[in-house]
């Protein structure tokens, strides 16, 4: 269970790195700025929830879904 913004950011960073994509590539995939991804992964609590959730959806998760390249 994710209990705070820091844990969510760490999960996003781990998943992104496991997929071998850059922060910039993730940002482009969710139509956000690279600074947003940097802040999200750093656990900044004021990161916009909608964009944060979009980042999580686009990363590989435990169900085995791959990185969504359709929006790239």
Buried (B, 14 or more C-beta within 10 A) or exposed (E): EEEEBBEBBBBBBEBBEEBEBEBEBBBBBBEBBBEBBBBBBEBBEEBEEEBBEBBBEBBBEEEEEEBBEEEE
